[in-house]
Amino acid sequence: MQLEVIRSAATHSKEFVNSLVGHKEPWQIVAITATSTLAGYWLIEFIFDGDESAWIRCKKSAFRILRRIPAVREKIDSELKKIQESFSEDAKKRYQGKVFFGSLPVKGKADSEILKQVHEYLELGEYKWKDGYLSGSLYMWNPELISMLSEVCSAAFYTNPLHPDVFPGVNKMEAEVVRMSCNLFNGSLESCGTMTTGGTESIFMACKAYRDYAQEEKGIKRPEIIVPVTAHAAFDKAAHYLGIRIKHIPINEDTTVNIAAMKRAISRNTCMLVGSAPNFPYGTIDDITSIGELGMKYNIPVHVDACLGGFIAAFMDHTEYKMPPFDFRVPGVTSISADTHKYGFAPKGSSVLMYSEPKYRRYQYTVTTDWPGGVYGSPTVGGSRCGAIIATCWATFMHFGLEGYVEATRQIVKATKQIEDGLRKINGIFVFGKPVTSVVAIGSKVFDIYILQEAMQAKGWNLNTLQFPKGIHLCVTHLHTEEGRAETFVKDVEEAVAEIMKNPQQDVDGKMAIYGASQTLQDRTIVTDFTRLWIDALYYTPDTPSA
């Protein structure tokens, strides 16, 4: 009976198609078939190809067409020009009265003169960063440590781990930093990794490794990575550079990733799942255990981004403050990134990327076999690297030891809890989620939180600005553990909020008004444009150099 139904349906389909093309010439039938096939292929490519969804690309195309309308283009260009002029004026004021060098000096300067000018450059800026009036950025200021690391840096400054036969000691130090880190994050004897120049490169190399692993081991042609919307922007950068599609997963009310939404986003092309421990905006930790379970169930590698607070998280179980499961003890976790130049207190330019086993790390490498210059292989983006960065990181590990890091962690988390408790008592603001390590983010349902940002800037504080929703955060560092500094921050927030509450409906002024307005723009390419202008302004030099 079923066979007869199928045959009948096939017959009717054939008759229907023949009725449509029966009056057509053969060449017309061929043309229609070819056109339909090509159109269908293009539609499939448009929907499923690329690193963005079809909906986002449709929106971008629509805004691109809209911006070609002369009146719209002129209005946008006019506003962008005003913003560009504003950024340029800020740069001129910042360097007013300062000497600029536009050409090489004819004769080299004396060392004493060079050092004097370097110190003058380093004194530029208004923020009291040595006193902890900033969020993150500088994680420790210890003149004795700096003095020791300066000697280490000087000794290893011209070494290069690209040449292990010439500088085997530098390679030994890198291997030891990696092994110590793997042990701290509870890796097995198989765990391994590399050092990188920072969190962005660690994330970049993890994405590269899992892309190549998916392509070669699983035959995935269009790899996708799945990340929380709170995951670091370095994942977007990596996806852009590496041609990987990235899917952003919404968060729950507690600012952790929605596991159910992450599960729904998994497809046959998924090559990597990501969780943050903690995330940058709010300092909260995703449910790494549940993400690991998804990775195990669907045979997908799981990367834990602990770049920000990893070297606090790794020591918290040695203190009275406990850390939710996040490291290699969690089944399914295959890699972890953690920045040694943050709470590892090493000089800037160092991070570690760790894997649960070597098979993943090998796909991180880049190997060129047919170059006339010889077989070339490198573990990270850079070929030549400054051995001094590796040496100073190694020396920092040796300086602090386990006890030193545990005590620093205890002090930092204690200061964070003190600040969080103080902020929760201030009417008019709220704390996002439940911070675990060292970041406290605040918002307001009463007034525009960017007004508070401006007020804190006036008091000398440099804080991080958040969006979607609006917020600001303080990344607590060792500088905030000095006596009275946590209390000073809470007191300054309390005083600023009390003043704002006298007129909570006031508008935001200055740059924060521009930043706030940018969040309402549906055409994000405009935000991209003025961000590029801001970056341009960082390279400001006067048209006529003064030296």
Backbone torsions as a table, in degrees:
resi	resn	phi	psi	omega
1	MET	NA	-47.0	-179.8
2	GLN	-64.3	-37.1	179.2
3	LEU	-63.0	-40.5	179.3
4	GLU	-64.7	-39.2	179.0
5	VAL	-62.9	-42.6	-179.7
6	ILE	-64.0	-44.4	179.5
7	ARG	-62.6	-39.8	-179.9
8	SER	-64.5	-42.8	179.3
9	ALA	-63.6	-41.8	179.5
10	ALA	-63.2	-41.2	179.4
11	THR	-62.8	-46.0	-180.0
12	HIS	-64.2	-38.6	178.2
13	SER	-63.4	-43.2	179.2
14	LYS	-62.0	-45.2	179.9
15	GLU	-63.4	-38.1	179.9
16	PHE	-64.1	-46.6	179.8
17	VAL	-63.6	-43.2	179.5
18	ASN	-62.5	-35.2	179.6
19	SER	-67.7	-30.1	-179.8
20	LEU	-74.3	-35.8	-173.6
21	VAL	-113.2	3.7	-175.7
22	GLY	-60.6	-30.7	-178.2
23	HIS	-92.6	2.8	-178.3
24	LYS	-87.5	151.4	172.4
25	GLU	-73.1	154.6	179.5
26	PRO	-55.2	-42.3	-178.8
27	TRP	-64.7	-31.3	178.3
28	GLN	-69.6	-39.0	178.6
29	ILE	-63.0	-43.0	178.6
30	VAL	-62.7	-42.8	-179.0
31	ALA	-64.0	-43.9	179.2
32	ILE	-62.9	-44.5	179.8
33	THR	-60.6	-46.1	-178.7
34	ALA	-64.6	-43.8	-179.7
35	THR	-63.5	-44.2	179.8
36	SER	-63.2	-40.6	179.2
37	THR	-63.8	-46.3	-179.6
38	LEU	-65.0	-39.9	179.1
39	ALA	-64.8	-42.2	178.5
40	GLY	-63.7	-42.1	178.7
41	TYR	-63.0	-43.5	178.9
42	TRP	-61.2	-41.9	-178.9
43	LEU	-63.8	-43.2	178.9
44	ILE	-63.4	-43.3	179.1
45	GLU	-62.6	-40.8	-178.2
46	PHE	-64.9	-40.2	-176.5
47	ILE	-74.5	-41.2	-169.0
48	PHE	-108.3	-12.5	-177.5
49	ASP	-93.1	164.6	177.5
50	GLY	89.3	168.8	-177.4
51	ASP	-94.6	7.5	176.9
52	GLU	-130.1	158.0	-179.8
53	SER	-70.7	161.1	179.1
54	ALA	-61.8	-36.7	-178.7
55	TRP	-63.4	-44.6	180.0
56	ILE	-64.7	-40.8	179.9
57	ARG	-68.4	-33.7	175.6
58	CYS	-64.1	-43.4	178.8
59	LYS	-62.0	-43.6	-179.6
60	LYS	-63.3	-40.3	179.0
61	SER	-63.8	-41.2	-179.6
62	ALA	-64.0	-44.7	179.6
63	PHE	-67.5	-33.7	179.0
64	ARG	-64.1	-41.8	177.8
65	ILE	-66.0	-41.4	-179.0
66	LEU	-61.8	-38.8	-177.8
67	ARG	-71.2	-12.6	177.1
68	ARG	-80.9	-12.4	175.8
69	ILE	-68.0	124.1	-172.8
70	PRO	-50.4	-46.9	-176.9
71	ALA	-63.3	-40.8	179.6
72	VAL	-68.1	-44.7	-179.3
73	ARG	-61.6	-42.2	-179.7
74	GLU	-64.1	-40.4	179.7
75	LYS	-64.9	-46.0	-179.8
76	ILE	-64.1	-45.0	-179.7
77	ASP	-61.6	-37.9	179.7
78	SER	-64.2	-44.4	-180.0
79	GLU	-67.9	-39.3	179.2
80	LEU	-65.8	-35.5	178.3
81	LYS	-64.1	-39.3	177.9
82	LYS	-63.1	-42.2	179.6
83	ILE	-65.2	-42.1	179.0
84	GLN	-60.6	-44.0	178.8
85	GLU	-63.4	-37.0	178.2
86	SER	-63.7	-44.4	179.0
87	PHE	-64.6	-40.1	-179.9
88	SER	-65.7	-40.7	178.4
89	GLU	-63.9	-39.5	177.8
90	ASP	-60.4	-42.6	-180.0
91	ALA	-65.4	-41.1	179.4
92	LYS	-62.1	-41.8	179.3
93	LYS	-66.8	-38.6	-177.1
94	ARG	-62.5	-36.1	-175.4
95	TYR	-110.7	20.0	-176.7
96	GLN	-59.7	129.2	178.4
97	GLY	82.3	0.7	-178.0
98	LYS	-92.7	146.3	178.1
99	VAL	-76.8	135.4	176.9
100	PHE	-116.4	137.0	176.3
101	PHE	-103.0	119.9	179.3
102	GLY	-107.5	-13.1	179.9
103	SER	-138.5	158.4	175.6
104	LEU	-63.0	140.4	174.0
105	PRO	-64.0	144.7	-178.9
106	VAL	-61.1	-43.5	176.2
107	LYS	-117.4	142.2	178.9
108	GLY	-61.3	144.8	-177.9
109	LYS	-83.3	158.5	176.6
110	ALA	-67.5	149.6	-179.1
111	ASP	-57.6	-41.3	-178.3
112	SER	-62.2	-38.9	179.8
113	GLU	-69.7	-39.9	178.2
114	ILE	-61.9	-47.3	-178.8
115	LEU	-63.5	-38.2	177.9
116	LYS	-61.2	-44.7	-178.7
117	GLN	-69.8	-36.0	176.2
118	VAL	-59.0	-45.7	-179.7
119	HIS	-66.0	-34.2	175.8
120	GLU	-63.8	-42.8	178.5
121	TYR	-61.6	-42.4	-176.2
122	LEU	-71.2	-16.6	178.0
123	GLU	-87.1	-7.2	178.2
124	LEU	-64.9	149.2	178.9
125	GLY	113.4	154.6	-173.4
126	GLU	-103.0	-18.9	-173.0
127	TYR	-81.8	143.0	179.2
128	LYS	-88.1	71.7	-171.9
129	TRP	-69.0	-29.5	178.1
130	LYS	-69.0	-19.7	178.6
131	ASP	-96.5	8.8	174.5
132	GLY	81.9	20.1	-178.9
133	TYR	-86.9	42.2	178.0
134	LEU	-151.1	161.2	-179.5
135	SER	-96.5	119.7	179.6
136	GLY	60.2	-141.5	175.7
137	SER	67.9	-63.7	178.1
138	LEU	-113.5	116.4	-169.9
139	TYR	-99.2	-15.1	174.2
140	MET	-159.8	143.1	174.0
141	TRP	-130.2	102.9	-176.6
142	ASN	-134.9	100.6	-176.2
143	PRO	-55.5	-36.1	179.5
144	GLU	-65.8	-44.2	177.8
145	LEU	-63.2	-42.7	179.9
146	ILE	-60.7	-39.8	179.9
147	SER	-62.6	-44.6	179.0
148	MET	-65.2	-44.9	-178.6
149	LEU	-66.9	-27.5	177.2
150	SER	-64.2	-39.2	177.5
151	GLU	-67.2	-42.1	178.1
152	VAL	-62.1	-45.0	-179.4
153	CYS	-61.1	-43.6	-179.8
154	SER	-61.9	-39.9	-178.3
155	ALA	-68.8	-33.3	-174.0
156	ALA	-107.6	9.5	-168.3
157	PHE	-58.9	-38.5	-174.7
158	TYR	-101.5	11.5	177.0
159	THR	-80.7	158.8	-174.9
160	ASN	-145.7	113.3	-178.7
161	PRO	-66.9	-7.4	175.5
162	LEU	-66.3	-18.6	-178.9
163	HIS	-117.6	77.3	-175.3
164	PRO	-66.2	-23.5	178.1
165	ASP	-72.3	-27.3	180.0
166	VAL	-89.7	-38.2	-176.1
167	PHE	-124.6	61.1	-177.7
168	PRO	-63.5	-27.1	-179.5
169	GLY	-65.5	-34.9	178.4
170	VAL	-67.3	-42.2	177.0
171	ASN	-62.8	-36.8	177.9
172	LYS	-63.2	-42.6	179.0
173	MET	-64.6	-40.8	178.4
174	GLU	-63.0	-44.9	179.7
175	ALA	-61.2	-37.3	-179.9
176	GLU	-71.0	-39.4	175.8
177	VAL	-59.7	-44.7	179.8
178	VAL	-63.3	-46.0	-178.4
179	ARG	-64.7	-41.9	177.8
180	MET	-62.4	-40.2	-179.9
181	SER	-66.2	-44.8	178.7
182	CYS	-58.7	-40.7	178.1
183	ASN	-65.5	-40.4	178.7
184	LEU	-61.7	-34.9	-179.0
185	PHE	-96.6	21.5	171.1
186	ASN	59.6	40.2	173.8
187	GLY	-78.6	156.9	177.1
188	SER	-79.4	-178.1	176.6
189	LEU	-62.6	-22.8	178.8
190	GLU	-80.2	-17.8	-177.6
191	SER	-61.0	150.0	-173.6
192	CYS	-157.1	-176.4	178.6
193	GLY	171.1	-166.2	176.6
194	THR	-145.2	163.9	167.4
195	MET	-91.3	152.5	175.6
196	THR	-133.1	-177.1	-178.4
197	THR	-87.3	-1.3	179.7
198	GLY	160.3	179.4	-176.7
199	GLY	-61.1	-38.4	-179.9
200	THR	-60.9	-44.4	-179.7
201	GLU	-70.1	-35.8	177.1
202	SER	-60.3	-45.9	178.6
203	ILE	-65.2	-43.3	179.2
204	PHE	-57.2	-46.9	-176.1
205	MET	-70.7	-32.5	175.8
206	ALA	-64.3	-43.1	178.5
207	CYS	-63.8	-40.3	179.3
208	LYS	-64.0	-43.9	-179.0
209	ALA	-62.0	-45.4	-176.9
210	TYR	-75.4	-29.0	173.9
211	ARG	-63.0	-50.4	-177.4
212	ASP	-67.9	-36.8	177.8
213	TYR	-62.4	-43.1	179.8
214	ALA	-65.1	-39.7	-178.3
215	GLN	-69.7	-43.1	-174.2
216	GLU	-86.5	-36.0	-175.6
217	GLU	-92.7	-28.1	-175.9
218	LYS	-116.2	-8.5	-179.6
219	GLY	72.4	21.5	178.7
220	ILE	-77.5	121.6	-176.1
221	LYS	-90.2	-27.6	-179.2
222	ARG	-125.7	76.2	-175.7
223	PRO	-61.3	144.7	177.2
224	GLU	-127.9	143.8	171.8
225	ILE	-115.7	145.5	-177.8
226	ILE	-115.5	120.5	-175.3
227	VAL	-132.8	151.0	170.9
228	PRO	-66.3	155.1	176.7
229	VAL	-63.0	-20.8	179.4
230	THR	-86.6	-5.3	179.1
231	ALA	-62.5	152.3	-175.1
232	HIS	-60.1	146.2	-178.9
233	ALA	-62.9	-13.0	177.2
234	ALA	-62.1	-26.7	176.3
235	PHE	-67.2	-37.8	176.5
236	ASP	-66.4	-39.8	178.3
237	LYS	-62.7	-45.4	179.8
238	ALA	-62.3	-43.0	179.7
239	ALA	-61.4	-39.5	-179.8
240	HIS	-65.7	-47.2	-177.9
241	TYR	-68.9	-38.5	-171.2
242	LEU	-94.5	-1.9	179.0
243	GLY	69.2	36.2	179.2
244	ILE	-104.7	140.4	174.2
245	ARG	-79.3	137.8	-179.0
246	ILE	-119.9	132.8	177.9
247	LYS	-111.9	124.8	-179.5
248	HIS	-97.7	126.9	-175.5
249	ILE	-102.2	134.1	-179.2
250	PRO	-66.0	164.6	-179.9
251	ILE	-109.6	161.6	175.8
252	ASN	-80.4	177.2	179.7
253	GLU	-60.8	-29.2	179.7
254	ASP	-84.6	10.5	176.1
255	THR	71.1	15.6	172.3
256	THR	-100.0	158.3	-173.6
257	VAL	-65.6	144.1	178.0
258	ASN	-78.7	107.7	-175.0
259	ILE	-64.8	-39.2	179.9
260	ALA	-62.0	-41.3	178.5
261	ALA	-67.4	-36.8	177.1
262	MET	-63.3	-41.4	179.2
263	LYS	-62.6	-42.5	-179.5
264	ARG	-65.4	-27.4	-176.4
265	ALA	-79.5	-15.3	-178.0
266	ILE	-66.3	135.4	177.9
267	SER	-136.6	179.7	179.2
268	ARG	-65.5	-15.3	-179.6
269	ASN	-95.1	-3.9	-176.9
270	THR	-66.9	125.4	-178.6
271	CYS	-114.5	-5.0	-174.3
272	MET	-165.4	133.7	171.7
273	LEU	-111.0	142.4	-175.1
274	VAL	-126.3	138.7	170.3
275	GLY	-133.9	153.1	-178.4
276	SER	-109.6	141.1	-180.0
277	ALA	-145.4	80.3	1.0
278	PRO	-96.3	175.8	173.3
279	ASN	-83.2	157.2	-176.6
280	PHE	-68.5	-46.7	-173.0
281	PRO	-62.7	-45.6	-167.9
282	TYR	-118.6	-9.6	179.9
283	GLY	72.8	15.1	178.3
284	THR	-95.6	163.8	-174.2
285	ILE	-115.6	128.9	177.0
286	ASP	-66.8	160.6	179.2
287	ASP	-75.0	84.4	-175.1
288	ILE	-64.9	-34.4	179.2
289	THR	-59.8	-45.4	-179.9
290	SER	-69.0	-36.9	177.0
291	ILE	-65.6	-40.0	176.4
292	GLY	-61.1	-38.0	177.8
293	GLU	-64.1	-39.3	176.1
294	LEU	-63.7	-42.3	178.9
295	GLY	-61.1	-41.5	179.4
296	MET	-67.0	-43.3	-176.2
297	LYS	-64.3	-41.5	-174.2
298	TYR	-104.9	7.8	178.3
299	ASN	56.4	51.7	-179.7
300	ILE	-122.5	131.1	176.9
301	PRO	-59.7	145.1	179.5
302	VAL	-118.8	123.4	177.8
303	HIS	-106.4	131.7	175.2
304	VAL	-104.7	116.9	177.4
305	ASP	-88.2	104.0	176.8
306	ALA	-115.3	29.4	-177.1
307	CYS	-57.3	-44.8	-175.1
308	LEU	-70.5	-58.5	-171.5
309	GLY	-113.7	16.6	-175.1
310	GLY	-58.4	-39.6	-178.0
311	PHE	-87.7	13.5	159.0
312	ILE	-104.1	-47.3	-177.8
313	ALA	-55.4	-38.0	-176.1
314	ALA	-66.8	-22.1	-176.4
315	PHE	-107.2	-5.3	-173.2
316	MET	-64.8	-33.1	179.8
317	ASP	-67.9	-12.1	175.5
318	HIS	-88.7	-0.7	179.8
319	THR	-118.4	-175.2	177.1
320	GLU	-77.1	-8.4	179.0
321	TYR	-98.1	125.5	-174.0
322	LYS	-102.4	150.6	-176.8
323	MET	-111.9	133.3	174.0
324	PRO	-61.3	155.8	-179.8
325	PRO	-56.6	131.7	-177.4
326	PHE	-153.1	-14.8	-170.4
327	ASP	-102.5	-156.1	-174.8
328	PHE	-67.4	-8.6	174.4
329	ARG	-71.9	-17.8	180.0
330	VAL	-81.6	119.0	177.9
331	PRO	-57.3	132.9	179.3
332	GLY	103.3	-24.5	178.8
333	VAL	-71.5	122.4	-176.6
334	THR	-112.9	-14.1	177.8
335	SER	-157.3	154.7	179.7
336	ILE	-142.0	134.7	171.8
337	SER	-110.3	136.7	-179.6
338	ALA	-149.3	134.1	-174.5
339	ASP	-91.2	116.2	175.2
340	THR	-71.0	-21.6	-179.3
341	HIS	-87.1	6.4	170.8
342	LYS	-102.3	-102.9	-176.2
343	TYR	-81.0	2.1	167.3
344	GLY	-81.9	-10.5	174.1
345	PHE	64.7	14.9	175.6
346	ALA	-78.7	160.0	176.3
347	PRO	-59.9	156.4	-177.6
348	LYS	-59.8	142.5	177.6
349	GLY	111.3	19.3	179.5
350	SER	-141.5	142.2	178.6
351	SER	-154.8	164.7	174.4
352	VAL	-124.3	142.2	173.3
353	LEU	-120.1	119.6	-174.5
354	MET	-115.2	145.8	177.3
355	TYR	-123.3	153.5	179.3
356	SER	-71.6	-25.1	179.8
357	GLU	-157.2	157.7	-172.3
358	PRO	-63.3	-24.8	-174.3
359	LYS	-60.2	-28.6	178.1
360	TYR	-80.1	-42.6	-178.1
361	ARG	-60.0	-35.6	-177.2
362	ARG	-61.1	-28.9	178.7
363	TYR	-80.3	-7.7	173.8
364	GLN	-76.3	-29.4	-175.5
365	TYR	-68.1	153.2	170.3
366	THR	-114.6	124.1	-177.1
367	VAL	-127.0	127.9	175.9
368	THR	-116.7	119.2	-171.5
369	THR	-100.4	-18.6	-171.5
370	ASP	-113.9	18.9	179.7
371	TRP	-75.4	135.0	178.1
372	PRO	-57.7	-23.2	179.7
373	GLY	-78.3	-1.4	-179.9
374	GLY	116.8	173.5	175.0
375	VAL	-70.7	127.9	-174.9
376	TYR	-121.1	129.3	176.1
377	GLY	-141.5	138.9	177.0
378	SER	-142.5	146.0	-175.8
379	PRO	-80.6	-24.4	-174.8
380	THR	-130.9	-172.1	-178.2
381	VAL	-62.0	-47.1	-178.4
382	GLY	-73.9	147.4	170.1
383	GLY	-88.1	-79.1	173.2
384	SER	-70.3	138.3	176.6
385	ARG	-133.8	153.7	179.1
386	CYS	-79.3	114.5	-179.2
387	GLY	-63.2	-20.8	-179.7
388	ALA	-64.0	-33.5	178.7
389	ILE	-64.8	-43.2	177.4
390	ILE	-64.4	-45.4	-177.0
391	ALA	-64.2	-41.3	-179.5
392	THR	-70.8	-32.2	175.4
393	CYS	-65.7	-46.7	177.6
394	TRP	-57.8	-45.1	-179.3
395	ALA	-64.6	-36.0	177.7
396	THR	-64.8	-42.9	175.8
397	PHE	-56.9	-45.6	-178.5
398	MET	-65.9	-36.0	-178.2
399	HIS	-65.5	-46.6	-175.7
400	PHE	-81.8	-45.3	-174.4
401	GLY	65.1	175.7	-178.7
402	LEU	-59.3	-46.8	-176.7
403	GLU	-63.4	-40.1	179.9
404	GLY	-64.3	-42.9	178.6
405	TYR	-68.3	-38.7	179.0
406	VAL	-62.7	-43.7	-179.9
407	GLU	-66.4	-41.3	177.3
408	ALA	-62.0	-41.6	177.9
409	THR	-61.4	-45.5	179.9
410	ARG	-57.8	-45.1	-178.2
411	GLN	-66.7	-42.2	-177.6
412	ILE	-67.9	-45.6	-179.9
413	VAL	-66.0	-37.6	177.2
414	LYS	-60.8	-45.4	178.2
415	ALA	-63.4	-38.5	178.7
416	THR	-62.7	-45.9	179.4
417	LYS	-63.2	-38.6	178.9
418	GLN	-63.1	-44.4	178.9
419	ILE	-66.0	-44.7	179.6
420	GLU	-59.1	-48.0	-179.7
421	ASP	-60.6	-40.4	179.9
422	GLY	-66.6	-40.6	-179.7
423	LEU	-67.7	-36.1	-179.6
424	ARG	-64.8	-18.8	-179.1
425	LYS	-88.5	-5.8	-177.1
426	ILE	-90.3	120.3	178.8
427	ASN	-69.4	138.7	177.7
428	GLY	105.6	-15.1	177.8
429	ILE	-130.5	164.5	176.1
430	PHE	-139.5	160.1	177.6
431	VAL	-100.2	132.1	178.3
432	PHE	-72.9	126.9	172.4
433	GLY	57.4	-153.8	179.0
434	LYS	-124.3	92.5	-179.8
435	PRO	-57.3	142.0	-176.4
436	VAL	-111.5	-41.2	-174.2
437	THR	-104.2	-81.6	-168.2
438	SER	-143.5	10.6	-178.9
439	VAL	-116.9	132.5	176.2
440	VAL	-124.5	119.8	-179.2
441	ALA	-112.0	139.7	-178.9
442	ILE	-128.5	152.4	175.8
443	GLY	-139.6	-176.1	178.9
444	SER	-148.9	141.3	174.4
445	LYS	-102.2	1.4	-175.0
446	VAL	-105.8	-39.5	-178.7
447	PHE	-139.7	168.5	178.3
448	ASP	-71.2	117.5	-174.4
449	ILE	-63.1	-20.0	178.7
450	TYR	-69.3	-20.0	173.4
451	ILE	-65.5	-40.8	176.9
452	LEU	-65.3	-38.3	176.9
453	GLN	-56.9	-46.8	179.6
454	GLU	-64.5	-40.1	-179.8
455	ALA	-64.3	-38.6	178.9
456	MET	-71.1	-33.4	174.8
457	GLN	-62.4	-39.7	178.8
458	ALA	-63.8	-26.5	177.7
459	LYS	-88.1	0.8	175.5
460	GLY	100.5	4.9	-176.6
461	TRP	-93.3	136.6	175.4
462	ASN	-109.6	103.4	-175.4
463	LEU	-112.2	165.6	179.2
464	ASN	-90.7	137.5	-179.5
465	THR	-97.8	133.3	-179.4
466	LEU	-112.8	161.0	177.3
467	GLN	-142.3	161.2	178.0
468	PHE	55.5	61.4	3.6
469	PRO	-88.9	172.2	178.9
470	LYS	-63.2	142.1	177.3
471	GLY	-171.3	173.3	172.0
472	ILE	-138.0	154.5	177.5
473	HIS	-141.1	156.4	172.8
474	LEU	-114.0	124.3	172.8
475	CYS	-94.7	108.8	-174.6
476	VAL	-75.6	132.4	179.1
477	THR	-122.5	-176.8	179.8
478	HIS	-63.8	-25.0	178.4
479	LEU	-64.1	-28.3	-179.1
480	HIS	-82.0	-3.4	178.4
481	THR	-86.3	-9.0	176.2
482	GLU	-63.3	146.9	-174.0
483	GLU	-55.4	126.8	174.3
484	GLY	89.8	-12.0	-174.0
485	ARG	-74.6	-39.8	176.6
486	ALA	-63.2	-42.5	178.9
487	GLU	-64.0	-38.0	179.6
488	THR	-63.0	-41.8	-179.5
489	PHE	-63.3	-48.8	-179.3
490	VAL	-61.2	-42.5	179.8
491	LYS	-62.2	-42.8	179.4
492	ASP	-64.9	-40.4	176.2
493	VAL	-63.2	-44.0	-178.7
494	GLU	-60.9	-44.1	179.3
495	GLU	-66.5	-41.4	-179.5
496	ALA	-65.1	-42.9	-179.8
497	VAL	-65.3	-40.7	179.0
498	ALA	-59.8	-39.4	179.0
499	GLU	-69.4	-41.8	-179.9
500	ILE	-63.7	-38.8	-176.5
501	MET	-65.5	-13.3	174.5
502	LYS	-69.1	-26.0	177.0
503	ASN	-148.8	72.5	-173.4
504	PRO	-68.0	-13.9	-178.0
505	GLN	-91.2	5.6	-178.5
506	GLN	-64.0	155.6	-178.7
507	ASP	-90.0	159.0	176.8
508	VAL	-81.9	143.1	179.2
509	ASP	-113.5	171.0	170.3
510	GLY	64.2	-146.3	-175.2
511	LYS	-64.9	-32.2	-179.2
512	MET	-66.7	-27.7	175.9
513	ALA	-67.2	-41.4	176.9
514	ILE	-63.6	-44.5	-179.2
515	TYR	-63.8	-41.2	179.3
516	GLY	-66.2	-41.6	-179.8
517	ALA	-64.9	-31.7	-177.8
518	SER	-62.4	-26.7	-177.5
519	GLN	-72.9	-18.0	-179.8
520	THR	-89.4	-8.1	-177.7
521	LEU	-77.5	124.8	175.9
522	GLN	-75.1	-32.2	178.3
523	ASP	-85.4	96.4	-175.1
524	ARG	-72.9	-12.2	178.2
525	THR	-66.8	-26.8	176.8
526	ILE	-67.9	-40.3	176.3
527	VAL	-62.8	-39.6	176.5
528	THR	-59.8	-42.0	-177.7
529	ASP	-61.3	-48.4	-176.3
530	PHE	-79.3	-17.7	170.5
531	THR	-68.2	-39.6	176.1
532	ARG	-62.4	-37.8	177.9
533	LEU	-64.8	-37.2	178.0
534	TRP	-64.5	-42.1	178.4
535	ILE	-65.6	-40.1	176.5
536	ASP	-53.7	-41.9	-175.4
537	ALA	-66.1	-21.1	178.0
538	LEU	-67.3	-21.0	-178.8
539	TYR	-101.8	24.3	-178.0
540	TYR	-63.7	132.4	163.8
541	THR	-139.2	148.9	-179.4
542	PRO	-67.1	155.5	-179.7
543	ASP	-60.5	-33.7	178.8
544	THR	-117.6	98.6	179.2
545	PRO	-56.9	147.2	-176.8
546	SER	-90.2	-4.4	179.7
547	ALA	-148.7	NA	NA
